[in-house]
Structures are given as C-alpha cells and as structure tokens.
C-alpha cells in the first residue's frame, strides 16, 4: 500500500512539473543557447537533455512506440520553433 501511495504522489508531482514547464516562457539564457542557436564545438549531454525536455514541453513523447515517428518529432520541432519565436524574437530582435 505504501508503495502505491508513493508512486501516486510521484506521478502527480511529475505531471505538475510537466504542466508548469509547458506553460513557461523561455528565458533569455535559454533563447541564446542550444538548440536555438548553433553551437561551436560539441553539444553537451546537458544540452541534449534540455532539448528533449523542451520537445516534451510541446507534446513530443520519445517513449511512445509511434508509427509516425519522424513526423511527430518534426511537428514537435515546429511547435518548439513557434514557441521560440513567440518567446525569444521580441527579446533578441529576430524573427522566424
């Protein structure tokens, strides 16, 4: 019973975290970092993890066994780019 309660609380916490992330705006630092800006040198593991989190915040599910895999990823990348333009273009003076 205790294990089930812990799992339920953990799931509620994770859902709350994802919901909070989905509505958040990108910070200036995020707007000026990978994956939105080209990287000189190697991309770090932390940057890849952040990119995946950003893709998940716009609806991409990497764990789903999906017949439409490339299309779903590209659609999430397009949504992420739209989020970038909405959140970052006014601050950086850039457009689409």
For each residue, the residues with C-beta under 8 A, 3 or more apart:
1: 4 5
2: 5 6
3: 6 7
4: 1 7 8
5: 1 2 8 9
6: 2 3 9 10
7: 3 4 10 11
8: 4 5 11 12
9: 5 6 12 13
10: 6 7 13 14
11: 7 8 14 15
12: 8 9 15 16
13: 9 10 16 17
14: 10 11 17 18
15: 11 12 18 19
16: 12 13 19 20
17: 13 14 20 21
18: 14 15 21 22 56 57
19: 15 16 22 23
20: 16 17 23 24
21: 17 18 24 53 56 57
22: 18 19 57 58
23: 19 20
24: 20 21 57
25: 87
26: 30 31 83 84 87 88
27: 30 31
28: 31 32 88 91
29: 32 33
30: 26 27 33 36 50
31: 26 27 28 36 84 87 88 91 92
32: 28 29 36 37 92
33: 29 30 36 37 47 50
34: 37 39 43 47 50 51
35: 47 51 54 80
36: 30 31 32 33 84 88
37: 32 33 34
38:
39: 34 42 43 47
40:
41:
42: 39
43: 34 39 47 48
44: 47 48
45: 48 49
46: 49 50
47: 33 34 35 39 43 44 50 51
48: 43 44 45 51 52
49: 45 46 52 53
50: 30 33 34 46 47 53 54
51: 34 35 47 48 54 55
52: 48 49 55 56 62
53: 21 49 50 56 57
54: 35 50 51 57 58 80 83
55: 51 52 58 60 62 73 76 77 80
56: 18 21 52 53 59 60 61 62
57: 18 21 22 24 53 54 80 83
58: 22 54 55 76 79 80 83
59: 56 76 79
60: 55 56 72 73 76
61: 56 64 66 72
62: 52 55 56
63:
64: 61 72
65:
66: 61 69 72
67:
68: 71 72
69: 66 72 73
70: 73 74
71: 68 74 75
72: 60 61 64 66 68 69 75 76
73: 55 60 69 70 76 77
74: 70 71 77 78
75: 71 72 78 79
76: 55 58 59 60 72 73 79 80
77: 55 73 74 80 81
78: 74 75 81 82
79: 58 59 75 76 82 83
80: 35 54 55 57 58 76 77 83 84
81: 77 78 84 85 96
82: 78 79 85 86
83: 26 54 57 58 79 80 86 87
84: 26 31 36 80 81 87 88 89
85: 81 82 88 89 95 96
86: 82 83 89
87: 25 26 31 83 84 91
88: 26 28 31 36 84 85 91 92 94
89: 84 85 86 92 93 94 95 96
90: 93
91: 28 31 87 88
92: 31 32 88 89
93: 89 90
94: 88 89
95: 85 89
96: 81 85 89
